[in-house]
Amino acid sequence: MTIMTGDSLCQDLQCDAGFFYGHEEAHYPETTLEVKREKLRNIFSAQKDFPPGGDEQIGLLYSAAAEDEEALSFILKCQEERRIQGNLLSYPHAASLLVPIINHVMRMEEQRPDFVADPSLQYASGWKEFLRYFLTTHKAIARQLYREKDNQTTKPQRRIAVPLVAHHLLNGKAINMVDVGCSANTLLTYLAENQPFEAIEDETSVRGKTGIVTAAARQPLTLQFGLGIDRQYPLATPADIEFLLSCRHFDEMSEEKIEQTRAIFERIRSHNVANVSFFKGDILRLDIPVRGIDIVTVFTMLYQYPRELQERILANIQKMLHPEYGVVIRQDYAHVQNGEVVPTDERKFYDYSAIVDGPALQNKPYEILNFRDTSCHRVRNGPDLERFLALAGHIR
């Protein structure tokens, strides 16, 4: 896998030079600490019944965190320190970071990747005691991780909407693709190699045809060019790899599963995967790094930014797309309402959606799939799936 800087990218892809621009730092609205604490508390409370990946222990942790004033204050202090550094941390992102940070500290500092097997952690009361212990014993390293790290998805299953879009909208032709916030190009590598998807409960059905997602996923896909964009190369050092390994649900933290994932990362890092490259850059600062891209994917990344910056990211993405048939696939906790994409902080089951828009769709968003949760192992029709499929074969 090739790693490129701005200069080499311009040289290799013949894009416009001078594609960085300065931007003023966005600020969270000035408010009292108590208001901020309630915002964060509400995030934890809203998500405790619908935790990431449906992981019940994450729900118990979130329940404990919502009631722990010390934990809330600690996270808010880290959020403010990041803001001063110009590295913003939204409230949903601050909540989601708690799991990988705990995983990482318990793996690396205490060599206890299976710490959640402790019977006391089957109850919210056990997590309350654990949080007190954790913030007493490991506050310094947790603070450092909160200031420097972002939660990243490395689950190849997240890419399962890509074949559906490629085959039904772009007629399955060879595609040029960019993945923003790419998490070590795991998704692009699996697509480039046509690795099989995990089993999925596919409840999609249109006009008597069932298993729409599964049928598309079984067809081979030709990735002509794949480029991952992120602020840092996620596999740059062994320490970076270790944190990526920690960005897993509690039910995936066994030594066996950790080593399986590590092997994937090492293969990506050492093997020159055909047609897949990485570009180190900040999507907030990028101005047309490439043109004529068929598909740009943004998987569970926009929520990490305050909403006023999400529009800036999407504007930069729009510049990458082919002006006639380019499409962006946005997977996040959001729905299309009255022609607008509306994020949700509640994150109930089936709030995790695949939404497509871009020039190919006259820049109108289509909510095509709803996943039960971010594990993407159960999917049903989005409200716009049938309308989207009606466009098949008429774009490119």
VEXDREN-2710 file (C-alpha; in Angstrom, 1 decimal):
% VEXDREN-2710
k/r/px/py/pz
1/MET/0.0/0.0/0.0
2/THR/1.5/3.3/-1.1
3/ILE/1.5/6.2/1.3
4/MET/1.4/9.6/-0.3
5/THR/1.8/13.2/0.8
6/GLY/0.2/16.1/-0.9
7/ASP/3.0/16.6/-3.5
8/SER/3.2/12.9/-4.5
9/LEU/-0.6/12.7/-4.8
10/CYS/-0.7/15.7/-7.1
11/GLN/2.1/14.2/-9.2
12/ASP/0.6/10.7/-9.4
13/LEU/-3.0/11.7/-10.1
14/GLN/-2.5/15.0/-11.9
15/CYS/-4.8/16.9/-9.5
16/ASP/-4.7/20.6/-8.8
17/ALA/-1.7/21.9/-6.9
18/GLY/-2.2/24.1/-3.8
19/PHE/-5.1/22.2/-2.5
20/PHE/-4.7/23.2/1.2
21/TYR/-6.5/26.2/2.5
22/GLY/-6.6/27.7/6.0
23/HIS/-9.8/27.6/8.0
24/GLU/-10.8/29.4/11.2
25/GLU/-11.1/27.2/14.2
26/ALA/-14.7/26.4/15.0
27/HIS/-15.8/26.7/18.7
28/TYR/-18.4/25.1/20.7
29/PRO/-20.9/27.6/21.9
30/GLU/-19.7/29.2/25.2
31/THR/-21.8/27.7/28.0
32/THR/-21.6/26.6/31.6
33/LEU/-19.9/23.5/32.7
34/GLU/-23.2/22.2/34.0
35/VAL/-24.9/22.5/30.6
36/LYS/-22.0/20.7/29.0
37/ARG/-22.2/18.0/31.6
38/GLU/-25.9/17.5/30.9
39/LYS/-25.2/17.3/27.1
40/LEU/-22.6/14.5/27.6
41/ARG/-24.8/12.8/30.2
42/ASN/-27.7/12.8/27.8
43/ILE/-25.5/11.2/25.1
44/PHE/-24.6/8.3/27.4
45/SER/-28.2/8.0/28.7
46/ALA/-29.7/7.9/25.2
47/GLN/-27.3/5.2/24.0
48/LYS/-27.2/2.9/27.0
49/ASP/-30.2/0.9/25.7
50/PHE/-28.9/0.9/22.1
51/PRO/-25.1/0.6/22.5
52/PRO/-22.7/0.3/19.6
53/GLY/-22.8/-3.1/17.9
54/GLY/-25.6/-4.1/20.3
55/ASP/-22.9/-4.8/22.9
56/GLU/-24.8/-5.1/26.2
57/GLN/-21.7/-4.4/28.3
58/ILE/-21.1/-1.1/26.5
59/GLY/-24.7/-0.3/27.5
60/LEU/-23.9/-1.0/31.1
61/LEU/-20.8/1.1/31.0
62/TYR/-22.7/4.0/29.4
63/SER/-25.3/3.7/32.1
64/ALA/-22.6/3.9/34.8
65/ALA/-20.9/6.8/33.0
66/ALA/-24.1/8.8/32.8
67/GLU/-24.3/8.8/36.6
68/ASP/-20.6/9.3/37.4
69/GLU/-20.0/13.0/37.9
70/GLU/-16.2/12.5/38.1
71/ALA/-16.1/10.6/34.8
72/LEU/-18.3/13.3/33.1
73/SER/-16.1/16.1/34.4
74/PHE/-12.9/14.2/33.3
75/ILE/-14.2/13.7/29.7
76/LEU/-15.3/17.3/29.4
77/LYS/-11.9/18.5/30.6
78/CYS/-10.2/16.4/27.9
79/GLN/-12.7/17.8/25.4
80/GLU/-11.7/21.4/26.3
81/GLU/-8.0/20.6/26.1
82/ARG/-8.5/19.2/22.6
83/ARG/-10.5/22.3/21.6
84/ILE/-7.6/24.5/22.7
85/GLN/-5.3/22.4/20.6
86/GLY/-7.6/22.9/17.6
87/ASN/-8.6/19.2/17.6
88/LEU/-12.3/19.3/18.2
89/LEU/-14.2/16.5/20.0
90/SER/-18.0/16.3/19.6
91/TYR/-20.1/15.0/22.5
92/PRO/-21.0/11.8/20.7
93/HIS/-17.4/11.2/19.8
94/ALA/-16.3/11.9/23.4
95/ALA/-18.7/9.2/24.6
96/SER/-17.7/6.6/21.9
97/LEU/-14.0/7.1/22.7
98/LEU/-14.5/5.8/26.3
99/VAL/-14.6/2.1/25.1
100/PRO/-11.4/2.0/23.1
101/ILE/-9.6/4.0/25.7
102/ILE/-10.6/1.5/28.4
103/ASN/-9.8/-1.4/26.2
104/HIS/-6.4/0.0/25.3
105/VAL/-5.4/0.8/28.9
106/MET/-6.5/-2.6/30.2
107/ARG/-4.7/-4.4/27.4
108/MET/-1.5/-2.5/27.4
109/GLU/-1.1/-1.4/31.0
110/GLU/-2.6/-4.3/32.8
111/GLN/-2.3/-7.1/30.2
112/ARG/-6.0/-7.9/30.7
113/PRO/-7.7/-7.9/27.4
114/ASP/-10.4/-10.2/28.8
115/PHE/-11.1/-8.0/31.8
116/VAL/-14.8/-7.8/31.0
117/ALA/-15.1/-11.5/31.9
118/ASP/-15.2/-10.3/35.5
119/PRO/-18.6/-11.3/36.8
120/SER/-19.1/-7.9/38.4
121/LEU/-19.1/-6.2/35.0
122/GLN/-22.4/-8.0/34.1
123/TYR/-24.1/-5.2/36.1
124/ALA/-24.1/-1.4/36.0
125/SER/-23.0/-1.3/39.7
126/GLY/-19.8/-3.2/38.7
127/TRP/-19.1/-0.7/36.0
128/LYS/-19.5/2.1/38.5
129/GLU/-16.8/0.6/40.7
130/PHE/-14.7/0.0/37.7
131/LEU/-14.9/3.6/36.5
132/ARG/-13.8/4.8/40.0
133/TYR/-10.8/2.4/39.9
134/PHE/-10.0/3.3/36.3
135/LEU/-9.9/7.0/36.8
136/THR/-7.9/6.7/40.0
137/THR/-5.3/4.3/38.6
138/HIS/-5.1/5.3/34.9
139/LYS/-6.2/8.9/34.7
140/ALA/-3.0/10.2/33.2
141/ILE/-2.8/7.8/30.3
142/ALA/-6.5/8.0/29.7
143/ARG/-6.2/11.8/29.5
144/GLN/-3.4/11.5/26.9
145/LEU/-5.4/9.1/24.8
146/TYR/-8.5/11.3/24.9
147/ARG/-6.4/14.3/23.8
148/GLU/-4.6/12.4/20.9
149/LYS/-6.8/9.6/19.6
150/ASP/-10.0/9.1/17.6
151/ASN/-12.3/6.1/17.5
152/GLN/-11.8/4.2/14.2
153/THR/-13.8/1.5/12.6
154/THR/-11.8/-1.4/11.1
155/LYS/-14.8/-3.7/10.5
156/PRO/-14.9/-4.8/6.8
157/GLN/-18.6/-5.6/7.2
158/ARG/-19.2/-1.8/7.1
159/ARG/-18.5/-1.8/3.4
160/ILE/-21.5/-4.0/2.5
161/ALA/-23.5/-1.2/1.0
162/VAL/-20.7/-0.5/-1.6
163/PRO/-21.4/-3.4/-3.9
164/LEU/-25.1/-2.5/-3.8
165/VAL/-24.4/1.1/-5.0
166/ALA/-21.7/0.0/-7.5
167/HIS/-23.8/-2.7/-9.2
168/HIS/-27.1/-1.0/-9.2
169/LEU/-26.1/2.6/-9.8
170/LEU/-22.8/2.3/-11.7
171/ASN/-23.7/-0.9/-13.5
172/GLY/-20.9/-2.8/-11.7
173/LYS/-18.1/-1.2/-13.8
174/ALA/-14.6/-0.8/-12.5
175/ILE/-14.7/2.1/-9.9
176/ASN/-12.4/4.8/-8.6
177/MET/-13.1/5.1/-4.9
178/VAL/-12.0/7.3/-1.9
179/ASP/-12.6/6.4/1.7
180/VAL/-12.5/9.4/4.1
181/GLY/-11.4/8.6/7.6
182/CYS/-10.2/5.3/6.2
183/SER/-9.1/3.3/9.3
184/ALA/-5.9/1.9/7.7
185/ASN/-7.6/1.1/4.4
186/THR/-9.1/-2.0/5.8
187/LEU/-12.3/-1.5/3.9
188/LEU/-10.6/-0.7/0.6
189/THR/-8.3/-3.6/0.9
190/TYR/-11.1/-6.1/1.4
191/LEU/-12.9/-4.6/-1.6
192/ALA/-9.8/-4.7/-3.8
193/GLU/-9.3/-8.3/-3.0
194/ASN/-13.1/-9.2/-3.2
195/GLN/-12.9/-10.7/0.3
196/PRO/-16.2/-12.3/1.3
197/PHE/-18.5/-10.6/3.7
198/GLU/-19.6/-12.1/7.0
199/ALA/-23.1/-13.6/7.3
200/ILE/-25.9/-11.0/7.4
201/GLU/-29.6/-11.2/8.2
202/ASP/-30.8/-9.5/5.0
203/GLU/-34.4/-8.4/5.4
204/THR/-34.4/-6.2/2.3
205/SER/-37.2/-6.9/-0.3
206/VAL/-38.4/-4.9/-3.3
207/ARG/-41.3/-6.0/-5.5
208/GLY/-41.0/-9.6/-4.5
209/LYS/-37.3/-9.8/-4.8
210/THR/-35.6/-10.5/-1.5
211/GLY/-32.0/-10.4/-0.2
212/ILE/-31.1/-7.3/-2.2
213/VAL/-27.9/-6.6/-0.2
214/THR/-26.7/-10.2/-0.2
215/ALA/-27.2/-10.6/-3.9
216/ALA/-25.1/-7.5/-4.7
217/ALA/-22.4/-8.5/-2.2
218/ARG/-21.9/-11.9/-4.0
219/GLN/-21.0/-10.2/-7.3
220/PRO/-17.3/-9.5/-7.9
221/LEU/-16.3/-5.8/-7.8
222/THR/-13.4/-4.3/-9.7
223/LEU/-11.7/-1.5/-7.8
224/GLN/-9.6/0.4/-10.4
225/PHE/-8.3/2.9/-7.9
226/GLY/-8.7/3.2/-4.1
227/LEU/-7.5/6.0/-1.9
228/GLY/-7.8/6.3/1.8
229/ILE/-7.6/9.8/3.4
230/ASP/-7.0/10.4/7.1
231/ARG/-5.1/12.9/9.3
232/GLN/-2.6/10.3/10.3
233/TYR/-1.5/7.0/8.9
234/PRO/-3.2/4.6/11.2
235/LEU/-0.5/1.9/10.8
236/ALA/2.5/4.2/11.1
237/THR/3.9/2.7/14.3
238/PRO/3.3/-0.4/16.5
239/ALA/1.6/1.9/19.0
240/ASP/-0.8/3.1/16.4
241/ILE/-1.7/-0.5/15.5
242/GLU/-2.3/-1.4/19.1
243/PHE/-4.8/1.5/19.5
244/LEU/-6.6/0.3/16.3
245/LEU/-6.8/-3.1/17.9
246/SER/-8.4/-1.5/21.0
247/CYS/-11.1/0.2/18.8
248/ARG/-13.3/-3.0/19.2
249/HIS/-16.3/-3.9/21.1
250/PHE/-15.8/-5.6/24.4
251/ASP/-17.1/-8.9/22.9
252/GLU/-14.2/-8.8/20.4
253/MET/-11.3/-8.4/22.9
254/SER/-10.3/-12.0/23.2
255/GLU/-6.6/-12.7/22.4
256/GLU/-7.7/-14.9/19.5
257/LYS/-9.8/-12.1/17.9
258/ILE/-7.1/-9.5/18.6
259/GLU/-4.5/-11.6/16.8
260/GLN/-6.8/-12.2/13.9
261/THR/-7.2/-8.5/13.4
262/ARG/-3.5/-7.8/14.0
263/ALA/-2.7/-10.2/11.1
264/ILE/-5.0/-8.2/8.8
265/PHE/-3.3/-4.9/9.8
266/GLU/0.2/-6.4/9.3
267/ARG/-0.7/-7.7/5.9
268/ILE/-2.1/-4.3/4.8
269/ARG/1.0/-2.5/6.2
270/SER/3.5/-4.8/4.6
271/HIS/1.8/-5.9/1.4
272/ASN/1.5/-3.6/-1.6
273/VAL/-2.2/-4.1/-2.2
274/ALA/-2.9/-3.4/-5.9
275/ASN/-4.5/-0.1/-6.7
276/VAL/-4.9/0.9/-3.0
277/SER/-3.1/4.0/-1.7
278/PHE/-3.2/6.2/1.4
279/PHE/-3.1/10.0/1.6
280/LYS/-2.2/11.8/4.8
281/GLY/-4.3/14.9/5.0
282/ASP/-7.1/16.7/7.0
283/ILE/-10.4/16.6/5.1
284/LEU/-11.3/19.9/6.7
285/ARG/-8.3/21.4/4.8
286/LEU/-8.3/19.5/1.6
287/ASP/-9.4/21.3/-1.5
288/ILE/-9.8/18.9/-4.5
289/PRO/-7.1/16.3/-3.9
290/VAL/-8.6/14.2/-6.7
291/ARG/-11.2/14.6/-9.3
292/GLY/-13.6/12.3/-11.1
293/ILE/-14.1/9.8/-8.3
294/ASP/-17.1/7.4/-8.7
295/ILE/-17.7/6.6/-5.0
296/VAL/-16.6/8.4/-1.8
297/THR/-17.4/6.6/1.4
298/VAL/-17.7/8.2/4.9
299/PHE/-18.2/5.5/7.5
300/THR/-19.3/6.6/11.0
301/MET/-16.9/9.6/10.9
302/LEU/-19.0/12.8/10.6
303/TYR/-20.4/12.4/14.1
304/GLN/-16.9/13.0/15.4
305/TYR/-17.1/16.6/14.3
306/PRO/-19.4/19.4/15.5
307/ARG/-22.3/19.8/13.0
308/GLU/-21.0/23.1/11.7
309/LEU/-17.9/21.4/10.4
310/GLN/-19.7/18.4/8.9
311/GLU/-21.0/20.6/6.1
312/ARG/-17.4/21.7/5.3
313/ILE/-16.3/18.1/5.1
314/LEU/-19.2/17.2/2.7
315/ALA/-18.4/20.2/0.6
316/ASN/-14.8/19.0/0.2
317/ILE/-16.1/15.5/-0.6
318/GLN/-18.3/17.0/-3.3
319/LYS/-15.3/18.4/-5.1
320/MET/-13.8/14.9/-5.5
321/LEU/-16.8/13.4/-7.2
322/HIS/-17.3/12.9/-10.9
323/PRO/-19.6/15.8/-12.0
324/GLU/-22.1/13.5/-13.6
325/TYR/-22.1/10.1/-11.9
326/GLY/-20.2/10.5/-8.7
327/VAL/-21.9/9.3/-5.5
328/VAL/-21.1/9.6/-1.8
329/ILE/-22.1/6.8/0.6
330/ARG/-22.5/8.1/4.1
331/GLN/-23.1/5.6/6.9
332/ASP/-23.9/7.1/10.2
333/TYR/-26.6/7.6/12.8
334/ALA/-28.9/9.7/10.6
335/HIS/-32.1/9.7/8.6
336/VAL/-33.4/11.6/5.6
337/GLN/-36.2/14.0/6.6
338/ASN/-37.8/16.4/4.1
339/GLY/-34.9/16.0/1.7
340/GLU/-32.3/16.7/4.4
341/VAL/-29.9/14.4/6.2
342/VAL/-30.6/14.7/10.0
343/PRO/-28.2/13.2/12.4
344/THR/-29.5/11.5/15.6
345/ASP/-27.8/11.3/18.9
346/GLU/-30.2/8.7/20.3
347/ARG/-28.8/5.8/18.2
348/LYS/-31.7/3.4/18.5
349/PHE/-31.7/0.1/16.6
350/TYR/-32.0/0.8/12.9
351/ASP/-30.9/4.4/13.3
352/TYR/-27.6/3.4/11.6
353/SER/-28.3/4.2/8.0
354/ALA/-26.6/4.1/4.6
355/ILE/-27.4/7.3/2.8
356/VAL/-26.3/8.1/-0.8
357/ASP/-26.3/11.3/-2.7
358/GLY/-24.1/13.2/-5.1
359/PRO/-24.3/14.3/-8.8
360/ALA/-25.5/10.8/-9.9
361/LEU/-28.6/11.5/-7.8
362/GLN/-29.0/15.2/-8.6
363/ASN/-27.5/15.8/-5.1
364/LYS/-30.6/14.5/-3.5
365/PRO/-30.1/12.1/-0.5
366/TYR/-31.5/8.6/-0.6
367/GLU/-31.8/6.6/2.7
368/ILE/-31.3/3.1/1.1
369/LEU/-30.5/0.9/4.1
370/ASN/-31.1/0.7/7.8
371/PHE/-28.8/-1.5/9.9
372/ARG/-29.7/-2.7/13.3
373/ASP/-26.4/-1.4/14.7
374/THR/-22.8/-0.7/13.6
375/SER/-21.9/-4.3/13.4
376/CYS/-23.9/-4.4/10.1
377/HIS/-25.0/-8.0/10.6
378/ARG/-28.7/-7.3/10.2
379/VAL/-30.2/-4.9/7.6
380/ARG/-33.6/-3.9/6.3
381/ASN/-35.0/-1.6/3.7
382/GLY/-34.3/2.1/4.0
383/PRO/-37.4/4.2/3.1
384/ASP/-35.8/5.2/-0.3
385/LEU/-34.4/1.8/-1.4
386/GLU/-37.0/1.1/-4.0
387/ARG/-36.7/4.6/-5.5
388/PHE/-32.9/4.2/-5.6
389/LEU/-33.1/0.8/-7.3
390/ALA/-35.4/2.3/-10.0
391/LEU/-32.4/4.4/-11.1
392/ALA/-30.4/1.2/-11.9
393/GLY/-28.7/1.3/-15.3
394/HIS/-29.7/4.9/-16.0
395/ILE/-26.7/6.8/-14.7
396/ARG/-23.5/5.6/-16.3
END
